[in-house]
């Protein structure tokens, strides 16, 4: 089953191939940063299956590059580094949230307007893809 986050934030089901992975995505949103060519996407991933799922990448047609990053604070110093692949264990959920794992969008093709939707595609090992739509929230959103 392929799940797509709709404009109202509700999940809508779309037909999918029988071999579709058991990964679901919820609460996808983007923090708008006025005047910046980058943005951060946050969401929750859940593996409802019996096997680990490996996320090997992310694509976004509104960005020159999209990738999973992790923010860490060590000795009071914050740093960010790529975090791909990302493994979601069977029955587990992973929250991509501020100050932790997130999806970075670089080289945005246009400014992101608060309230608009940003299309994403999560790419799994083996080639399966999950379509996601993330709502743009204002800079101070949590």
N, C-alpha and C positions, 0 to 999 in steps of 0.2 A: 504494500500500500504506500502511495506517495502522498505526503502531507504538505500542504502549502499554506503558509500564514497569509490570510487575506487582509484587506484594507482595514477591517474593523478589529483586527487582532485575533480573529477566530480561525480555527483550523478548518480547512475545507479538504475533502478527500477528492483525489483525482484517480482515474484508472491507472494502474501500473502493471508492469510485467509480473508474472508469477514469481520470478526469482528476486523481486525487490527486497532490499535489506530491511531489517526491523528497526531502522533508525528514525526517530521522530524528532522534530524541532519545534520548540515553543518559545513564546515571549521574545521574538527577534526584534531588536531595535538598534538604531544608529544614533550616536550622539553627534549633532551638527556642531561644527566649529566654524563660525563665520569667517570667511576670507581664507580659509586653509585649504590646501590641496590634499588633505588627508582626513580620514574619519575612522572611528572605531565602531565595530559592530559587536553587540552582545546578544546572547541567546542561550537556551538550554537544550542540550542534546540528551536523548534517552535511547538506550539500546534495549528494545523489548525482546530481543532474540536470545538464542542459546549459545551464540558464538561471538567472540570479540569482533568489533568492526573497526577498521582502520581508516581514518580520514587522511587522505594524501594531499589534499589541496582545496582551494576555494577559488571561485571565479566570480567576477562582477563586471557586467558590461559598462558600468559607469566609472570604472577605475582602470588605470594602466596595470596595476598589480593588486592582488588580494592575497593575504596569507595569515595564518594563525600565528599570533605572537603571545608571549607571556611576559608580564611585568613582575619583577621581583624587587624587593627592598632588602638590601644587605648592608648592615652597619649604617643605616639611615640614608643610603644612596639607592635611588631607584634606577633600574635598568630594564631594557626591553630586548628580547631576543626571539627569533623565530622558534616555533614549536610545532613542527610537522615532521613526521606523521603524528597524529593524535589518536590514541587507542581508547575506544569506549568498550569497557568490559560488559559481558552479558548481564542484563538487569540493572546496569549502572546508569546514572545520570551525571552529566558534567555541565556545570554552569560556566559560561563564558561571561564574565562580569568585570566592571571597573576594578582596577588594581589587581588583575589576575590574568587568566587566559582571555583572549579577545581576537577578533578578526580585524586586521588593519587594512584599510583601503588607501592606496597611494595613487597619486596622479589622477585625481578626480577629473572627469571631463566637464563637469559643471558644478556649481554650488548646490548643496543639498538643502532643499526648503523644508522647514519644519512642517510635519504632517504628511509629507510625500512618502512614497515607498521606494525602497532600494532593492532591486532583484539580485539574488545571490544563487550560486550553485555550489553545493558541497559535494566534493568528489571523493568517492570511496575506493579503496583498494579493489581491484577487479573491474573498475570502470563504471560502477553504478553512480548515479548522480541524484541529488535531492535538491529540488527547487525550493527556495525560501524567499519571502518578501519581508523586509525589515522596515518598520515605520521610523521615520526621522523624528527625533525628539530634540528639544532645545539643549543648549550647552550645559545647563545646570541639572539636567535630568539624571536620576539614579535608577 
